[in-house]
Amino acid sequence: MNHLFFLATQLEPFHWSQLLQPQFYIEHGGLWLILFVVFAETGLFAGFFLPGDSLLFVAGIYSGPLAAEVFAANNEWLNLFIIMVFIAAAGIAGNYVGYVFGKKVGPSMFEWKENFFFKKKYLVQAQEFYEKHGGRAIVIARFIPIVRTFAPIIAGIVRMDKKKFMYFNIVGCILWVSSMLCAGHFLQTWILNQFQFDLKKHLEVIVLGIVFITTAPVIIKVLMHKSKK
């Protein structure tokens, strides 16, 4: 695939902070790396730090070139649909893996030793979130960083009915992926047409804004929880 459309044309020394930047994944792996990131963030508890929301938003901006990796189409709706199907499938599969993992070894995770990739507090927060919202937690969690990584594991731990889980899993993933991709694509199109302002040249600011919006509910929840204690 021709990567000339991407943000950078010169290789730079790798730094771990690049893993938090959506541009890094699009530049170095395109659609296929995006699929892995979405799968890992929702299926592997070690993927909680990956930039799911901002990555999908930026992927919506670059929907045309990303879709061309699978099928070259000159229709923006078809391009969005193509990457939506692939990314949603990766997210659904990731959540199912998390569910199976939780069902098999989940209960013992509360006794695991904490490290960079595993924090017991994330597991406890996801459990409280699940107990409060029930099956809807699988849908709502898709839009909340960290929680979406551990929610399917909690569903497995409490042995949620598989058919019920898959229903909420599919609905939640489609809503999450489609909303983020469409937001990125159509916001870019509208702003460019109305104000001749190219979001591709200001992705850092956009990503920071998305991170703030998506993490604000988690921060507020933590602060409220501490004040209650």
C-alpha positions in Angstrom: 0.0 0.0 0.0 1.1 3.5 -0.7 1.7 5.3 2.5 2.4 8.8 1.0 -0.9 10.0 2.2 0.0 9.5 5.8 1.3 12.1 8.2 5.0 11.4 8.2 7.3 10.3 5.4 10.5 9.8 7.4 11.3 7.2 9.9 12.0 8.4 13.4 13.5 6.6 16.4 10.9 4.7 18.3 9.7 5.9 21.7 7.1 4.1 23.9 5.0 7.3 23.9 4.3 6.6 20.2 2.0 3.8 21.3 -0.4 6.4 22.6 -0.6 8.2 19.3 -3.1 7.0 16.7 -1.0 8.3 13.9 1.7 5.8 14.8 -0.5 2.8 14.1 -2.0 4.3 10.9 1.4 5.2 9.5 3.2 1.9 10.3 0.5 -0.7 9.9 -2.6 0.7 8.4 -5.9 -1.1 8.7 -4.3 -4.4 9.8 -2.6 -2.9 12.8 -5.8 -1.0 13.7 -7.6 -4.4 13.8 -4.9 -5.8 16.2 -5.1 -2.8 18.4 -8.9 -3.0 18.7 -8.7 -6.7 19.4 -6.0 -6.3 22.0 -7.7 -3.4 23.8 -10.9 -5.3 24.2 -9.6 -8.9 24.4 -6.3 -8.7 26.2 -6.2 -7.0 29.6 -2.7 -5.7 28.8 -4.2 -3.6 26.1 -6.0 -1.1 28.3 -3.5 1.7 27.5 -4.0 1.5 23.8 -5.8 4.5 22.1 -9.0 2.9 21.0 -11.4 6.0 20.7 -8.9 8.4 19.2 -7.6 5.7 16.9 -11.0 5.0 15.4 -11.7 8.7 15.1 -8.5 9.3 13.1 -9.2 6.1 11.1 -12.5 7.7 10.1 -10.6 10.7 8.7 -8.4 8.3 6.7 -11.2 5.9 5.8 -10.5 6.1 2.0 -6.9 5.0 2.0 -7.5 2.4 4.8 -10.4 0.9 2.9 -8.2 0.7 -0.2 -6.1 -1.9 1.6 -9.0 -4.2 1.2 -11.1 -2.9 -1.7 -10.5 0.3 -3.7 -13.8 2.2 -3.9 -14.7 5.8 -4.8 -17.6 6.0 -2.5 -17.2 7.4 1.0 -20.1 5.4 2.4 -18.7 2.2 1.0 -15.2 3.0 2.4 -16.6 3.6 5.8 -18.7 0.4 5.6 -15.6 -1.7 4.6 -13.4 -0.6 7.5 -16.4 -0.6 9.9 -17.1 -4.3 9.2 -13.5 -5.3 9.7 -12.9 -3.2 12.8 -16.3 -4.3 14.4 -15.4 -7.9 13.7 -12.0 -7.4 15.5 -13.8 -5.8 18.5 -16.4 -8.4 18.8 -13.8 -11.2 18.6 -11.7 -9.3 21.2 -14.5 -9.0 23.7 -15.4 -12.7 23.3 -11.8 -13.7 24.0 -12.0 -11.5 27.2 -15.2 -13.2 28.2 -13.8 -16.7 27.7 -10.6 -15.7 29.6 -12.7 -14.3 32.5 -14.8 -17.5 32.6 -11.7 -19.7 32.7 -9.2 -17.9 35.0 -11.0 -14.7 35.9 -11.6 -15.4 39.6 -8.0 -16.0 40.3 -7.1 -12.6 38.8 -8.1 -10.9 42.1 -5.1 -12.6 43.7 -2.6 -11.6 41.0 0.4 -9.5 41.8 0.0 -6.0 40.3 2.4 -4.8 37.6 2.4 -2.2 34.8 0.0 -4.3 32.7 -2.4 -5.3 35.5 -4.0 -3.2 38.2 -6.5 -4.8 40.5 -8.3 -1.5 40.9 -9.3 -1.6 37.2 -10.8 -5.1 37.7 -12.7 -3.9 40.8 -14.0 -0.8 39.0 -15.2 -2.9 36.1 -16.9 -5.2 38.4 -18.7 -2.3 40.2 -19.7 -0.9 36.8 -21.1 -4.3 35.7 -23.0 -4.8 38.9 -24.6 -1.3 38.5 -25.6 -1.6 34.8 -25.9 -5.4 34.2 -25.9 -6.5 30.6 -26.0 -2.9 29.4 -22.5 -2.5 30.9 -21.1 -4.4 27.9 -22.6 -1.8 25.6 -21.8 1.3 27.7 -18.3 0.1 28.5 -17.3 0.3 24.8 -17.2 4.0 25.2 -15.2 4.1 28.4 -11.4 3.6 28.3 -10.0 0.9 30.6 -13.5 -0.2 31.6 -14.1 -1.7 28.1 -11.0 -3.8 28.5 -12.1 -5.4 31.8 -15.9 -5.5 31.3 -16.0 -8.7 29.2 -13.6 -10.3 31.7 -16.1 -9.5 34.5 -18.9 -10.9 32.4 -17.0 -14.1 32.1 -16.2 -14.2 35.9 -19.9 -13.8 36.8 -20.7 -16.4 34.1 -23.1 -14.2 32.1 -25.2 -16.2 29.6 -23.1 -16.5 26.4 -26.0 -15.7 24.1 -26.9 -12.6 26.2 -23.3 -11.5 26.2 -22.8 -11.9 22.5 -26.0 -9.8 21.9 -24.7 -6.9 23.9 -21.2 -7.5 22.6 -22.3 -7.1 18.9 -24.6 -4.2 19.6 -22.1 -2.3 21.6 -19.2 -2.9 19.2 -21.2 -1.8 16.2 -22.4 1.4 17.9 -18.9 2.2 19.2 -17.1 1.6 15.9 -19.7 3.3 13.6 -20.0 6.4 15.8 -16.3 7.0 16.1 -15.5 6.3 12.5 -18.4 8.5 11.2 -17.5 11.3 13.7 -14.0 11.4 12.4 -14.9 11.2 8.7 -17.8 13.6 8.6 -16.4 16.1 11.0 -13.3 16.3 8.8 -15.4 16.7 5.7 -17.7 19.4 7.1 -14.9 21.5 8.7 -12.8 21.3 5.5 -15.7 22.3 3.3 -17.0 25.1 5.6 -13.7 26.6 7.0 -11.0 25.1 4.7 -9.4 23.7 8.0 -7.7 20.4 7.6 -8.0 18.2 10.7 -5.1 16.0 9.5 -2.7 18.9 10.2 -3.9 19.2 13.8 -4.4 15.6 15.0 -2.4 16.1 18.2 -5.0 18.6 19.5 -7.9 16.4 18.4 -6.5 13.4 20.1 -6.0 15.3 23.3 -9.6 16.5 23.1 -10.9 13.0 22.6 -8.8 11.6 25.4 -10.2 14.3 27.7 -13.8 13.7 26.7 -13.6 9.9 27.1 -11.6 9.8 30.3 -13.5 12.7 32.1 -16.3 10.3 33.3 -13.7 7.9 34.7 -11.8 10.7 36.5 -15.1 12.1 37.9 -16.2 8.6 39.1 -12.8 8.0 40.8 -12.9 11.4 42.6 -16.5 10.9 43.7 -15.7 7.4 45.0 -12.8 8.8 47.0 -14.9 11.6 48.5 -17.5 9.0 49.5 -14.8 6.9 51.2 
